[in-house]
Amino acid sequence: QVQLVESGGGLVQAGGSLRLSCAASGSTLSIDIMGWYRQAPGNQRELVASISTGGNTNYADSVKGRFTISRDNAKKTLYLQMNSLKPEDTAVYYCNLQRPFSPTNYWGQGTQVTVSS
């Protein structure tokens, strides 16, 4: 079992910044791919960014150049630095862990990010 706990969400004005954190515990492996997803009301959950244990990253086009994903493998913590936030970034942000070649797939409880115009 893996537990994921997000923190760092909140209310920010457009143009501002927030940093999300996701602390993982339990049976994590170094090969696990971690990522951030978000879901706005009425929309499907979408990938924001992901990162492999080796540091390879993948970003949604809508956040490229504004968001940076990183991970500290020793601390089992995932981060998402969000700059130049826009109202359309408003959503619940979820931390995700996936294990290659395995059905292992875990989600955090989510943290609300609200960007006011």
C-alpha positions, 0 to 999 in steps of 0.5 A: 500500500502507498499513501499520498498526502498533498499540501500547499493548495489555497487561494491566490490572485492571478499572476501569483504562485503556489507550491504543492507538495505530495508526501508518499509513504508505504511501499514506494519503489524508486521506479515509480512515476509520479505526477500531478493531475487536476480536475475542475468542476464539470471537467474530466481529470487531466494530467498536469505534469509527470516525472520519472525517477530519473527526472524525465518530465512531461507537461500539459501544453497549458502549463508549459513554461509556468509550472515545474514538477520535481521530486526528492526521492530520498524524502519521497516527496513530489512538488509542483511549483506553479507560477503565473497562475491563471483563473483557468488553473483553478481545480482540485489538484491530485498527486498520483503514483504509477508503477511501470508494468504493474496495475499499481496506481494510487491517488492522493485526496486532492488539494484545492487551488483557486486563482482569482481574477 
